[in-house]
Amino acid sequence: GSLVPEGSHNVLEPASLGLPILVGPHSFKARDVVERLLAADACEQVSGVDQLAGAVTRLAQEPERRARMGRAAARLVEANRGVDRFVIAEVERHLADGPPQAQ
């Protein structure tokens, strides 16, 4: 999905399985997650189909790099597990406090 201007695919699915991730230039629907994966060296961004083929070939030939990327992806998912519960709790806390008072 990210090789064409459709936006992206769910990069958290392969990350949660400890797999290395390849994305194209159109990952705007998951930009924040993709940026975190790129920063963690769990993901590689390619510019098109030709570069994708080369990246897949390199990963197939480099099992240590493939494993390292996969571990980094799984760590990122694990480090952020439960963040949805935290956000919900914060929203509920602010709603319970009521609207801000004008000064």
Gaussian input, Z-matrix of N, CA and C with variables (Angstrom, degrees):
# hf/3-21g

backbone

0 1
 N
 C     1     B1
 C     2     B2     1     A1
 N     3     B3     2     A2     1     D1
 C     4     B4     3     A3     2     D2
 C     5     B5     4     A4     3     D3
 N     6     B6     5     A5     4     D4
 C     7     B7     6     A6     5     D5
 C     8     B8     7     A7     6     D6
 N     9     B9     8     A8     7     D7
 C    10    B10     9     A9     8     D8
 C    11    B11    10    A10     9     D9
 N    12    B12    11    A11    10    D10
 C    13    B13    12    A12    11    D11
 C    14    B14    13    A13    12    D12
 N    15    B15    14    A14    13    D13
 C    16    B16    15    A15    14    D14
 C    17    B17    16    A16    15    D15
 N    18    B18    17    A17    16    D16
 C    19    B19    18    A18    17    D17
 C    20    B20    19    A19    18    D18
 N    21    B21    20    A20    19    D19
 C    22    B22    21    A21    20    D20
 C    23    B23    22    A22    21    D21
 N    24    B24    23    A23    22    D22
 C    25    B25    24    A24    23    D23
 C    26    B26    25    A25    24    D24
 N    27    B27    26    A26    25    D25
 C    28    B28    27    A27    26    D26
 C    29    B29    28    A28    27    D27
 N    30    B30    29    A29    28    D28
 C    31    B31    30    A30    29    D29
 C    32    B32    31    A31    30    D30
 N    33    B33    32    A32    31    D31
 C    34    B34    33    A33    32    D32
 C    35    B35    34    A34    33    D33
 N    36    B36    35    A35    34    D34
 C    37    B37    36    A36    35    D35
 C    38    B38    37    A37    36    D36
 N    39    B39    38    A38    37    D37
 C    40    B40    39    A39    38    D38
 C    41    B41    40    A40    39    D39
 N    42    B42    41    A41    40    D40
 C    43    B43    42    A42    41    D41
 C    44    B44    43    A43    42    D42
 N    45    B45    44    A44    43    D43
 C    46    B46    45    A45    44    D44
 C    47    B47    46    A46    45    D45
 N    48    B48    47    A47    46    D46
 C    49    B49    48    A48    47    D47
 C    50    B50    49    A49    48    D48
 N    51    B51    50    A50    49    D49
 C    52    B52    51    A51    50    D50
 C    53    B53    52    A52    51    D51
 N    54    B54    53    A53    52    D52
 C    55    B55    54    A54    53    D53
 C    56    B56    55    A55    54    D54
 N    57    B57    56    A56    55    D55
 C    58    B58    57    A57    56    D56
 C    59    B59    58    A58    57    D57
 N    60    B60    59    A59    58    D58
 C    61    B61    60    A60    59    D59
 C    62    B62    61    A61    60    D60
 N    63    B63    62    A62    61    D61
 C    64    B64    63    A63    62    D62
 C    65    B65    64    A64    63    D63
 N    66    B66    65    A65    64    D64
 C    67    B67    66    A66    65    D65
 C    68    B68    67    A67    66    D66
 N    69    B69    68    A68    67    D67
 C    70    B70    69    A69    68    D68
 C    71    B71    70    A70    69    D69
 N    72    B72    71    A71    70    D70
 C    73    B73    72    A72    71    D71
 C    74    B74    73    A73    72    D72
 N    75    B75    74    A74    73    D73
 C    76    B76    75    A75    74    D74
 C    77    B77    76    A76    75    D75
 N    78    B78    77    A77    76    D76
 C    79    B79    78    A78    77    D77
 C    80    B80    79    A79    78    D78
 N    81    B81    80    A80    79    D79
 C    82    B82    81    A81    80    D80
 C    83    B83    82    A82    81    D81
 N    84    B84    83    A83    82    D82
 C    85    B85    84    A84    83    D83
 C    86    B86    85    A85    84    D84
 N    87    B87    86    A86    85    D85
 C    88    B88    87    A87    86    D86
 C    89    B89    88    A88    87    D87
 N    90    B90    89    A89    88    D88
 C    91    B91    90    A90    89    D89
 C    92    B92    91    A91    90    D90
 N    93    B93    92    A92    91    D91
 C    94    B94    93    A93    92    D92
 C    95    B95    94    A94    93    D93
 N    96    B96    95    A95    94    D94
 C    97    B97    96    A96    95    D95
 C    98    B98    97    A97    96    D96
 N    99    B99    98    A98    97    D97
 C   100   B100    99    A99    98    D98
 C   101   B101   100   A100    99    D99
 N   102   B102   101   A101   100   D100
 C   103   B103   102   A102   101   D101
 C   104   B104   103   A103   102   D102
 N   105   B105   104   A104   103   D103
 C   106   B106   105   A105   104   D104
 C   107   B107   106   A106   105   D105
 N   108   B108   107   A107   106   D106
 C   109   B109   108   A108   107   D107
 C   110   B110   109   A109   108   D108
 N   111   B111   110   A110   109   D109
 C   112   B112   111   A111   110   D110
 C   113   B113   112   A112   111   D111
 N   114   B114   113   A113   112   D112
 C   115   B115   114   A114   113   D113
 C   116   B116   115   A115   114   D114
 N   117   B117   116   A116   115   D115
 C   118   B118   117   A117   116   D116
 C   119   B119   118   A118   117   D117
 N   120   B120   119   A119   118   D118
 C   121   B121   120   A120   119   D119
 C   122   B122   121   A121   120   D120
 N   123   B123   122   A122   121   D121
 C   124   B124   123   A123   122   D122
 C   125   B125   124   A124   123   D123
 N   126   B126   125   A125   124   D124
 C   127   B127   126   A126   125   D125
 C   128   B128   127   A127   126   D126
 N   129   B129   128   A128   127   D127
 C   130   B130   129   A129   128   D128
 C   131   B131   130   A130   129   D129
 N   132   B132   131   A131   130   D130
 C   133   B133   132   A132   131   D131
 C   134   B134   133   A133   132   D132
 N   135   B135   134   A134   133   D133
 C   136   B136   135   A135   134   D134
 C   137   B137   136   A136   135   D135
 N   138   B138   137   A137   136   D136
 C   139   B139   138   A138   137   D137
 C   140   B140   139   A139   138   D138
 N   141   B141   140   A140   139   D139
 C   142   B142   141   A141   140   D140
 C   143   B143   142   A142   141   D141
 N   144   B144   143   A143   142   D142
 C   145   B145   144   A144   143   D143
 C   146   B146   145   A145   144   D144
 N   147   B147   146   A146   145   D145
 C   148   B148   147   A147   146   D146
 C   149   B149   148   A148   147   D147
 N   150   B150   149   A149   148   D148
 C   151   B151   150   A150   149   D149
 C   152   B152   151   A151   150   D150
 N   153   B153   152   A152   151   D151
 C   154   B154   153   A153   152   D152
 C   155   B155   154   A154   153   D153
 N   156   B156   155   A155   154   D154
 C   157   B157   156   A156   155   D155
 C   158   B158   157   A157   156   D156
 N   159   B159   158   A158   157   D157
 C   160   B160   159   A159   158   D158
 C   161   B161   160   A160   159   D159
 N   162   B162   161   A161   160   D160
 C   163   B163   162   A162   161   D161
 C   164   B164   163   A163   162   D162
 N   165   B165   164   A164   163   D163
 C   166   B166   165   A165   164   D164
 C   167   B167   166   A166   165   D165
 N   168   B168   167   A167   166   D166
 C   169   B169   168   A168   167   D167
 C   170   B170   169   A169   168   D168
 N   171   B171   170   A170   169   D169
 C   172   B172   171   A171   170   D170
 C   173   B173   172   A172   171   D171
 N   174   B174   173   A173   172   D172
 C   175   B175   174   A174   173   D173
 C   176   B176   175   A175   174   D174
 N   177   B177   176   A176   175   D175
 C   178   B178   177   A177   176   D176
 C   179   B179   178   A178   177   D177
 N   180   B180   179   A179   178   D178
 C   181   B181   180   A180   179   D179
 C   182   B182   181   A181   180   D180
 N   183   B183   182   A182   181   D181
 C   184   B184   183   A183   182   D182
 C   185   B185   184   A184   183   D183
 N   186   B186   185   A185   184   D184
 C   187   B187   186   A186   185   D185
 C   188   B188   187   A187   186   D186
 N   189   B189   188   A188   187   D187
 C   190   B190   189   A189   188   D188
 C   191   B191   190   A190   189   D189
 N   192   B192   191   A191   190   D190
 C   193   B193   192   A192   191   D191
 C   194   B194   193   A193   192   D192
 N   195   B195   194   A194   193   D193
 C   196   B196   195   A195   194   D194
 C   197   B197   196   A196   195   D195
 N   198   B198   197   A197   196   D196
 C   199   B199   198   A198   197   D197
 C   200   B200   199   A199   198   D198
 N   201   B201   200   A200   199   D199
 C   202   B202   201   A201   200   D200
 C   203   B203   202   A202   201   D201
 N   204   B204   203   A203   202   D202
 C   205   B205   204   A204   203   D203
 C   206   B206   205   A205   204   D204
 N   207   B207   206   A206   205   D205
 C   208   B208   207   A207   206   D206
 C   209   B209   208   A208   207   D207
 N   210   B210   209   A209   208   D208
 C   211   B211   210   A210   209   D209
 C   212   B212   211   A211   210   D210
 N   213   B213   212   A212   211   D211
 C   214   B214   213   A213   212   D212
 C   215   B215   214   A214   213   D213
 N   216   B216   215   A215   214   D214
 C   217   B217   216   A216   215   D215
 C   218   B218   217   A217   216   D216
 N   219   B219   218   A218   217   D217
 C   220   B220   219   A219   218   D218
 C   221   B221   220   A220   219   D219
 N   222   B222   221   A221   220   D220
 C   223   B223   222   A222   221   D221
 C   224   B224   223   A223   222   D222
 N   225   B225   224   A224   223   D223
 C   226   B226   225   A225   224   D224
 C   227   B227   226   A226   225   D225
 N   228   B228   227   A227   226   D226
 C   229   B229   228   A228   227   D227
 C   230   B230   229   A229   228   D228
 N   231   B231   230   A230   229   D229
 C   232   B232   231   A231   230   D230
 C   233   B233   232   A232   231   D231
 N   234   B234   233   A233   232   D232
 C   235   B235   234   A234   233   D233
 C   236   B236   235   A235   234   D234
 N   237   B237   236   A236   235   D235
 C   238   B238   237   A237   236   D236
 C   239   B239   238   A238   237   D237
 N   240   B240   239   A239   238   D238
 C   241   B241   240   A240   239   D239
 C   242   B242   241   A241   240   D240
 N   243   B243   242   A242   241   D241
 C   244   B244   243   A243   242   D242
 C   245   B245   244   A244   243   D243
 N   246   B246   245   A245   244   D244
 C   247   B247   246   A246   245   D245
 C   248   B248   247   A247   246   D246
 N   249   B249   248   A248   247   D247
 C   250   B250   249   A249   248   D248
 C   251   B251   250   A250   249   D249
 N   252   B252   251   A251   250   D250
 C   253   B253   252   A252   251   D251
 C   254   B254   253   A253   252   D252
 N   255   B255   254   A254   253   D253
 C   256   B256   255   A255   254   D254
 C   257   B257   256   A256   255   D255
 N   258   B258   257   A257   256   D256
 C   259   B259   258   A258   257   D257
 C   260   B260   259   A259   258   D258
 N   261   B261   260   A260   259   D259
 C   262   B262   261   A261   260   D260
 C   263   B263   262   A262   261   D261
 N   264   B264   263   A263   262   D262
 C   265   B265   264   A264   263   D263
 C   266   B266   265   A265   264   D264
 N   267   B267   266   A266   265   D265
 C   268   B268   267   A267   266   D266
 C   269   B269   268   A268   267   D267
 N   270   B270   269   A269   268   D268
 C   271   B271   270   A270   269   D269
 C   272   B272   271   A271   270   D270
 N   273   B273   272   A272   271   D271
 C   274   B274   273   A273   272   D272
 C   275   B275   274   A274   273   D273
 N   276   B276   275   A275   274   D274
 C   277   B277   276   A276   275   D275
 C   278   B278   277   A277   276   D276
 N   279   B279   278   A278   277   D277
 C   280   B280   279   A279   278   D278
 C   281   B281   280   A280   279   D279
 N   282   B282   281   A281   280   D280
 C   283   B283   282   A282   281   D281
 C   284   B284   283   A283   282   D282
 N   285   B285   284   A284   283   D283
 C   286   B286   285   A285   284   D284
 C   287   B287   286   A286   285   D285
 N   288   B288   287   A287   286   D286
 C   289   B289   288   A288   287   D287
 C   290   B290   289   A289   288   D288
 N   291   B291   290   A290   289   D289
 C   292   B292   291   A291   290   D290
 C   293   B293   292   A292   291   D291
 N   294   B294   293   A293   292   D292
 C   295   B295   294   A294   293   D293
 C   296   B296   295   A295   294   D294
 N   297   B297   296   A296   295   D295
 C   298   B298   297   A297   296   D296
 C   299   B299   298   A298   297   D297
 N   300   B300   299   A299   298   D298
 C   301   B301   300   A300   299   D299
 C   302   B302   301   A301   300   D300
 N   303   B303   302   A302   301   D301
 C   304   B304   303   A303   302   D302
 C   305   B305   304   A304   303   D303
 N   306   B306   305   A305   304   D304
 C   307   B307   306   A306   305   D305
 C   308   B308   307   A307   306   D306

   B1=1.4407
   B2=1.5099
   B3=1.3159
   B4=1.4620
   B5=1.5270
   B6=1.3224
   B7=1.4626
   B8=1.5253
   B9=1.3156
   B10=1.4616
   B11=1.5225
   B12=1.3263
   B13=1.4746
   B14=1.5294
   B15=1.3086
   B16=1.4586
   B17=1.5185
   B18=1.3205
   B19=1.4535
   B20=1.4926
   B21=1.2991
   B22=1.4630
   B23=1.5033
   B24=1.2825
   B25=1.4550
   B26=1.5264
   B27=1.3023
   B28=1.4572
   B29=1.5271
   B30=1.3153
   B31=1.4657
   B32=1.5228
   B33=1.3298
   B34=1.4626
   B35=1.5253
   B36=1.3252
   B37=1.4645
   B38=1.5303
   B39=1.3417
   B40=1.4677
   B41=1.5290
   B42=1.3316
   B43=1.4696
   B44=1.5192
   B45=1.3254
   B46=1.4599
   B47=1.5224
   B48=1.3286
   B49=1.4655
   B50=1.5276
   B51=1.3303
   B52=1.4622
   B53=1.5123
   B54=1.3230
   B55=1.4585
   B56=1.5237
   B57=1.3347
   B58=1.4592
   B59=1.5288
   B60=1.3130
   B61=1.4570
   B62=1.5128
   B63=1.3175
   B64=1.4530
   B65=1.5279
   B66=1.3118
   B67=1.4654
   B68=1.5181
   B69=1.3178
   B70=1.4575
   B71=1.5152
   B72=1.3268
   B73=1.4654
   B74=1.5257
   B75=1.3211
   B76=1.4699
   B77=1.5238
   B78=1.3039
   B79=1.4663
   B80=1.5246
   B81=1.3224
   B82=1.4689
   B83=1.5201
   B84=1.3181
   B85=1.4679
   B86=1.5269
   B87=1.3176
   B88=1.4699
   B89=1.5222
   B90=1.3264
   B91=1.4646
   B92=1.5261
   B93=1.3205
   B94=1.4658
   B95=1.5278
   B96=1.3125
   B97=1.4688
   B98=1.5194
   B99=1.3279
   B100=1.4665
   B101=1.5222
   B102=1.3198
   B103=1.4702
   B104=1.5267
   B105=1.3189
   B106=1.4737
   B107=1.5273
   B108=1.3292
   B109=1.4587
   B110=1.5225
   B111=1.3163
   B112=1.4739
   B113=1.5271
   B114=1.3193
   B115=1.4699
   B116=1.5212
   B117=1.3421
   B118=1.4624
   B119=1.5325
   B120=1.3149
   B121=1.4698
   B122=1.5265
   B123=1.3323
   B124=1.4587
   B125=1.5204
   B126=1.3232
   B127=1.4546
   B128=1.5278
   B129=1.3157
   B130=1.4668
   B131=1.5222
   B132=1.3268
   B133=1.4571
   B134=1.5195
   B135=1.3275
   B136=1.4590
   B137=1.5178
   B138=1.3166
   B139=1.4640
   B140=1.5243
   B141=1.3208
   B142=1.4622
   B143=1.5147
   B144=1.3245
   B145=1.4569
   B146=1.5250
   B147=1.3238
   B148=1.4714
   B149=1.5229
   B150=1.3096
   B151=1.4576
   B152=1.5348
   B153=1.3167
   B154=1.4603
   B155=1.5289
   B156=1.3075
   B157=1.4668
   B158=1.5248
   B159=1.3125
   B160=1.4627
   B161=1.5152
   B162=1.3380
   B163=1.4664
   B164=1.5250
   B165=1.3199
   B166=1.4654
   B167=1.5236
   B168=1.3101
   B169=1.4693
   B170=1.5218
   B171=1.3323
   B172=1.4702
   B173=1.5259
   B174=1.3282
   B175=1.4587
   B176=1.5305
   B177=1.3059
   B178=1.4678
   B179=1.5221
   B180=1.3225
   B181=1.4686
   B182=1.5243
   B183=1.3274
   B184=1.4611
   B185=1.5340
   B186=1.3331
   B187=1.4668
   B188=1.5294
   B189=1.3228
   B190=1.4721
   B191=1.5197
   B192=1.3311
   B193=1.4693
   B194=1.5218
   B195=1.3229
   B196=1.4578
   B197=1.5311
   B198=1.3091
   B199=1.4646
   B200=1.5212
   B201=1.3378
   B202=1.4671
   B203=1.5275
   B204=1.3355
   B205=1.4666
   B206=1.5261
   B207=1.3191
   B208=1.4588
   B209=1.5168
   B210=1.3259
   B211=1.4725
   B212=1.5231
   B213=1.3308
   B214=1.4665
   B215=1.5294
   B216=1.3189
   B217=1.4658
   B218=1.5234
   B219=1.3211
   B220=1.4689
   B221=1.5237
   B222=1.3383
   B223=1.4729
   B224=1.5263
   B225=1.3255
   B226=1.4603
   B227=1.5282
   B228=1.3133
   B229=1.4667
   B230=1.5245
   B231=1.3140
   B232=1.4665
   B233=1.5314
   B234=1.3263
   B235=1.4679
   B236=1.5247
   B237=1.3185
   B238=1.4611
   B239=1.5244
   B240=1.3119
   B241=1.4694
   B242=1.5316
   B243=1.3176
   B244=1.4601
   B245=1.5183
   B246=1.3224
   B247=1.4613
   B248=1.5268
   B249=1.3304
   B250=1.4578
   B251=1.5302
   B252=1.3329
   B253=1.4668
   B254=1.5294
   B255=1.3267
   B256=1.4597
   B257=1.5348
   B258=1.3251
   B259=1.4705
   B260=1.5263
   B261=1.3202
   B262=1.4649
   B263=1.5234
   B264=1.3162
   B265=1.4670
   B266=1.5245
   B267=1.3319
   B268=1.4653
   B269=1.5265
   B270=1.3243
   B271=1.4648
   B272=1.5226
   B273=1.3368
   B274=1.4622
   B275=1.5227
   B276=1.3330
   B277=1.4662
   B278=1.5218
   B279=1.3236
   B280=1.4664
   B281=1.5231
   B282=1.3178
   B283=1.4678
   B284=1.5262
   B285=1.3112
   B286=1.4673
   B287=1.5193
   B288=1.3295
   B289=1.4706
   B290=1.5393
   B291=1.3157
   B292=1.4627
   B293=1.5184
   B294=1.3404
   B295=1.4591
   B296=1.5212
   B297=1.3370
   B298=1.4689
   B299=1.5227
   B300=1.3022
   B301=1.4691
   B302=1.5191
   B303=1.3341
   B304=1.4547
   B305=1.5260
   B306=1.3221
   B307=1.4641
   B308=1.4930
   A1=113.57
   A2=118.69
   A3=119.91
   A4=112.86
   A5=117.97
   A6=120.28
   A7=111.11
   A8=116.59
   A9=122.54
   A10=107.85
   A11=117.77
   A12=119.48
   A13=114.62
   A14=117.03
   A15=122.58
   A16=111.18
   A17=117.29
   A18=119.01
   A19=116.87
   A20=120.16
   A21=120.86
   A22=110.17
   A23=114.71
   A24=123.08
   A25=106.41
   A26=117.78
   A27=121.08
   A28=109.47
   A29=117.19
   A30=121.82
   A31=112.27
   A32=117.40
   A33=119.54
   A34=112.28
   A35=117.75
   A36=119.89
   A37=111.45
   A38=119.53
   A39=117.64
   A40=112.17
   A41=117.05
   A42=119.72
   A43=110.68
   A44=117.11
   A45=120.27
   A46=111.91
   A47=116.87
   A48=121.58
   A49=112.02
   A50=116.56
   A51=120.28
   A52=113.11
   A53=116.47
   A54=121.09
   A55=111.02
   A56=117.49
   A57=119.12
   A58=108.84
   A59=116.29
   A60=120.70
   A61=110.41
   A62=115.29
   A63=122.50
   A64=107.43
   A65=116.45
   A66=121.30
   A67=109.12
   A68=114.40
   A69=120.83
   A70=111.10
   A71=115.96
   A72=120.40
   A73=114.42
   A74=117.91
   A75=121.17
   A76=111.11
   A77=116.61
   A78=120.48
   A79=111.33
   A80=116.52
   A81=120.24
   A82=113.90
   A83=119.71
   A84=120.36
   A85=111.99
   A86=116.53
   A87=120.85
   A88=110.24
   A89=116.27
   A90=121.21
   A91=113.16
   A92=117.81
   A93=120.39
   A94=111.14
   A95=116.52
   A96=120.33
   A97=110.07
   A98=117.20
   A99=120.59
   A100=110.51
   A101=117.60
   A102=120.35
   A103=111.00
   A104=116.80
   A105=120.11
   A106=111.29
   A107=116.74
   A108=120.58
   A109=111.13
   A110=116.71
   A111=120.44
   A112=110.24
   A113=116.65
   A114=120.72
   A115=111.76
   A116=116.52
   A117=121.04
   A118=111.80
   A119=117.66
   A120=123.54
   A121=110.76
   A122=115.64
   A123=121.87
   A124=110.55
   A125=115.69
   A126=121.85
   A127=108.94
   A128=115.05
   A129=120.65
   A130=107.46
   A131=115.77
   A132=119.87
   A133=108.96
   A134=115.76
   A135=122.22
   A136=108.60
   A137=116.05
   A138=119.12
   A139=113.33
   A140=117.41
   A141=119.31
   A142=111.51
   A143=115.27
   A144=121.97
   A145=112.23
   A146=117.65
   A147=119.67
   A148=111.12
   A149=116.53
   A150=119.89
   A151=110.46
   A152=117.40
   A153=121.10
   A154=110.30
   A155=117.16
   A156=120.95
   A157=110.51
   A158=116.95
   A159=120.64
   A160=112.21
   A161=116.90
   A162=120.81
   A163=110.80
   A164=117.14
   A165=120.61
   A166=109.79
   A167=116.60
   A168=120.94
   A169=110.76
   A170=117.17
   A171=120.46
   A172=111.24
   A173=117.06
   A174=119.40
   A175=111.37
   A176=116.66
   A177=119.91
   A178=111.01
   A179=116.56
   A180=121.45
   A181=113.09
   A182=117.84
   A183=121.63
   A184=110.63
   A185=117.23
   A186=119.83
   A187=113.48
   A188=118.28
   A189=119.95
   A190=110.97
   A191=116.97
   A192=120.49
   A193=110.19
   A194=116.42
   A195=121.77
   A196=110.09
   A197=117.31
   A198=121.43
   A199=111.44
   A200=116.88
   A201=120.96
   A202=110.69
   A203=116.91
   A204=120.79
   A205=110.83
   A206=116.08
   A207=120.47
   A208=112.12
   A209=116.05
   A210=119.38
   A211=110.47
   A212=116.80
   A213=120.68
   A214=110.49
   A215=116.96
   A216=120.98
   A217=110.54
   A218=116.70
   A219=120.99
   A220=111.08
   A221=117.75
   A222=121.24
   A223=110.88
   A224=116.36
   A225=120.13
   A226=110.12
   A227=117.09
   A228=120.25
   A229=109.80
   A230=117.13
   A231=120.90
   A232=111.16
   A233=117.17
   A234=121.02
   A235=111.76
   A236=117.23
   A237=120.80
   A238=112.88
   A239=117.07
   A240=120.88
   A241=108.57
   A242=115.90
   A243=120.53
   A244=113.80
   A245=118.33
   A246=120.03
   A247=110.63
   A248=117.65
   A249=119.40
   A250=110.76
   A251=116.73
   A252=119.59
   A253=110.98
   A254=116.92
   A255=121.59
   A256=110.21
   A257=116.70
   A258=120.83
   A259=110.33
   A260=116.83
   A261=120.33
   A262=110.60
   A263=117.65
   A264=121.34
   A265=111.01
   A266=117.15
   A267=120.31
   A268=111.34
   A269=117.28
   A270=120.59
   A271=109.84
   A272=116.95
   A273=120.12
   A274=111.52
   A275=116.72
   A276=120.40
   A277=110.68
   A278=116.65
   A279=120.18
   A280=111.32
   A281=117.32
   A282=119.73
   A283=110.44
   A284=117.21
   A285=121.43
   A286=111.66
   A287=116.86
   A288=121.21
   A289=111.34
   A290=116.93
   A291=121.02
   A292=110.85
   A293=115.83
   A294=119.52
   A295=112.00
   A296=116.59
   A297=118.81
   A298=110.38
   A299=115.88
   A300=122.07
   A301=109.45
   A302=115.68
   A303=121.08
   A304=108.73
   A305=115.70
   A306=119.33
   A307=111.57
   D1=-22.92
   D2=-176.37
   D3=-93.87
   D4=1.29
   D5=175.20
   D6=-83.51
   D7=-18.17
   D8=178.12
   D9=-122.83
   D10=160.13
   D11=-175.90
   D12=-70.42
   D13=48.80
   D14=176.35
   D15=-97.46
   D16=-22.33
   D17=173.71
   D18=123.15
   D19=-44.25
   D20=177.65
   D21=150.24
   D22=175.95
   D23=172.91
   D24=-118.68
   D25=176.86
   D26=-178.33
   D27=-78.77
   D28=101.89
   D29=-178.22
   D30=-77.71
   D31=-14.27
   D32=179.40
   D33=-73.83
   D34=-26.26
   D35=178.96
   D36=-62.56
   D37=-54.88
   D38=177.92
   D39=-66.84
   D40=-32.86
   D41=178.92
   D42=-62.25
   D43=-42.46
   D44=-178.94
   D45=-67.32
   D46=-21.07
   D47=177.18
   D48=-91.36
   D49=1.58
   D50=179.16
   D51=73.31
   D52=34.42
   D53=-179.83
   D54=-105.78
   D55=147.14
   D56=174.39
   D57=-68.51
   D58=151.94
   D59=-174.15
   D60=-122.38
   D61=136.87
   D62=173.76
   D63=-119.15
   D64=131.54
   D65=178.47
   D66=-129.56
   D67=155.67
   D68=175.73
   D69=-91.32
   D70=-170.64
   D71=-175.27
   D72=-75.80
   D73=-11.32
   D74=-175.35
   D75=-109.10
   D76=66.05
   D77=-178.22
   D78=-107.00
   D79=31.78
   D80=-172.82
   D81=-66.72
   D82=-23.10
   D83=178.85
   D84=-73.12
   D85=-18.71
   D86=-179.76
   D87=-131.50
   D88=32.71
   D89=-172.42
   D90=-52.75
   D91=-48.25
   D92=-176.79
   D93=-61.13
   D94=-45.82
   D95=-179.33
   D96=-65.81
   D97=-43.56
   D98=179.39
   D99=-62.18
   D100=-41.36
   D101=178.49
   D102=-61.99
   D103=-40.38
   D104=177.67
   D105=-66.01
   D106=-41.15
   D107=178.07
   D108=-65.20
   D109=-41.11
   D110=177.70
   D111=-62.68
   D112=-44.57
   D113=-179.42
   D114=-63.77
   D115=-30.46
   D116=-179.91
   D117=-85.83
   D118=0.71
   D119=-175.92
   D120=59.11
   D121=36.73
   D122=176.83
   D123=-103.38
   D124=-4.08
   D125=-171.14
   D126=-145.11
   D127=148.48
   D128=174.71
   D129=-127.63
   D130=135.64
   D131=179.08
   D132=-101.88
   D133=132.36
   D134=178.72
   D135=-114.33
   D136=159.17
   D137=-176.61
   D138=-94.51
   D139=-16.13
   D140=-179.30
   D141=-175.89
   D142=-172.30
   D143=-174.34
   D144=-61.54
   D145=-43.17
   D146=-179.60
   D147=-61.96
   D148=-44.42
   D149=179.31
   D150=-68.50
   D151=-32.69
   D152=176.98
   D153=-62.49
   D154=-45.18
   D155=179.77
   D156=-59.54
   D157=-42.85
   D158=178.14
   D159=-64.75
   D160=-39.90
   D161=-179.99
   D162=-66.58
   D163=-40.58
   D164=178.22
   D165=-64.12
   D166=-43.08
   D167=178.71
   D168=-61.32
   D169=-46.23
   D170=179.13
   D171=-60.92
   D172=-44.03
   D173=179.45
   D174=-64.28
   D175=-36.32
   D176=177.80
   D177=-65.66
   D178=-32.11
   D179=-177.72
   D180=-89.78
   D181=-10.25
   D182=-176.53
   D183=-123.17
   D184=76.13
   D185=-176.18
   D186=-60.41
   D187=-32.85
   D188=179.26
   D189=-66.74
   D190=-43.28
   D191=178.04
   D192=-65.34
   D193=-43.21
   D194=178.73
   D195=-58.13
   D196=-45.59
   D197=179.60
   D198=-66.88
   D199=-41.04
   D200=179.40
   D201=-62.26
   D202=-43.87
   D203=178.13
   D204=-63.21
   D205=-41.65
   D206=179.67
   D207=-63.71
   D208=-43.07
   D209=178.18
   D210=-63.08
   D211=-41.79
   D212=179.41
   D213=-62.94
   D214=-39.11
   D215=178.65
   D216=-64.15
   D217=-47.16
   D218=-179.73
   D219=-63.03
   D220=-39.13
   D221=178.19
   D222=-62.70
   D223=-41.21
   D224=-179.33
   D225=-63.88
   D226=-43.37
   D227=178.27
   D228=-63.01
   D229=-46.57
   D230=-178.06
   D231=-62.94
   D232=-39.96
   D233=-179.28
   D234=-64.85
   D235=-24.48
   D236=-177.83
   D237=-106.14
   D238=5.00
   D239=179.48
   D240=-64.92
   D241=133.93
   D242=178.51
   D243=89.81
   D244=-2.60
   D245=-178.90
   D246=-63.29
   D247=-28.76
   D248=178.86
   D249=-64.66
   D250=-39.26
   D251=178.03
   D252=-65.01
   D253=-37.50
   D254=178.23
   D255=-63.24
   D256=-46.28
   D257=-179.16
   D258=-63.26
   D259=-43.85
   D260=179.07
   D261=-61.48
   D262=-44.00
   D263=179.01
   D264=-61.27
   D265=-41.20
   D266=179.19
   D267=-65.57
   D268=-42.34
   D269=178.36
   D270=-63.23
   D271=-44.70
   D272=179.15
   D273=-62.07
   D274=-38.90
   D275=178.62
   D276=-62.55
   D277=-44.09
   D278=-179.85
   D279=-68.36
   D280=-36.04
   D281=177.87
   D282=-66.90
   D283=-37.99
   D284=179.04
   D285=-65.58
   D286=-30.74
   D287=179.57
   D288=-71.74
   D289=-17.56
   D290=-178.97
   D291=83.90
   D292=176.86
   D293=-178.46
   D294=-67.17
   D295=151.72
   D296=178.64
   D297=-62.95
   D298=146.00
   D299=-178.95
   D300=-86.48
   D301=134.89
   D302=176.43
   D303=-72.54
   D304=143.70
   D305=-179.42
   D306=-109.84

